Amino acid sequence: MSFHAVKFQTKILYRATPQDKRIDEIRKWAKIFHANNLTPIIESNISCGNLSFRINPGENKFIITCSQMGFNKELSEDAFAQVFDCNFEQGVVFALGEREPSSESMLHFAIYKSRPEVNAIFHGHSAKILENYSSLKLVETVKEQPYGTPELAFEVLDVLKDNNFVVMKNHGFVSVAETMDEAGNGTLKILFDIYSPSNSTSAKVL
Ligand SMILES: [Zn+2]
């Protein structure tokens, strides 16, 4: 696993921090994911993972954590960006923010577009889940694809279908749900299943 730089071009439509009280729910889940090593820290205090929620039903706009954020501390206001649209052919993400939106913004956009009932998408990295996915009968992508690319987004869509949890081959996982609590708790449930029964208290709910 290497450093996740932003691969697409971002067009920042204007520089501002998105305002939405649901951002506090992302803050909560960023802490829980960090505490459970679901978004491990790599170099320079950067967490590997990104969390988002859909702003309005029927639209594909979403608020997502920015690139190169550390979930080991309270996320500041400028740690979030709003993505309006994506152009997959040109590799462009249209956003509002003080910083670049997450490197996996195209993945989130593609999922919101194909699953209208999904309002929350959490992407993280977990060696434990990658090691155990087959015994847990989790769906896995067929082919490893470079992070931050439309190819990775389409690879995930190919197996996501009606599933709410997908393992991304040699990479990480994506958990989707109608609410952030469901996306987060769905991931914690998988961790509990890995650790149980002998060590069923390993997942830390804050
Ligand atoms: Zn990733």
Residues whose N, C-alpha, C, O or C-beta is under 5 A from the ligand:
A	BS01	ZN	G172
